[in-house]
Amino acid sequence: MSRQIAVRLPDELVEYLDQAVGEGRESSRASVITRALERERRRELALHDVRILTDRFAQADDLDELASFGASIPSDLA
């Protein structure tokens, strides 16, 4: 599901969007904006994770405990 919203952007950003679409690098203005917002959301989530790990391991003198913790987390990267 998606919803249409109206936003105001500076002229230079609209020009960038139009250039990206005009050159065929992107399919639409919306696709560029969607990708940028998804990237920002991932960045915020990563910062949140960093804060959690920093708080949890702030007292550690080295990274051994953090490395052990990271190694214990299941990953779908294998």
Buried (B, 14 or more C-beta within 10 A) or exposed (E): EEEEEEEEEEEEBEEBBEEBBEEEEBEEBBBBBEEEEEEEEEEEEEEEEEEEEEEEBEEEEEEEEBEEBEEEEEEEEE
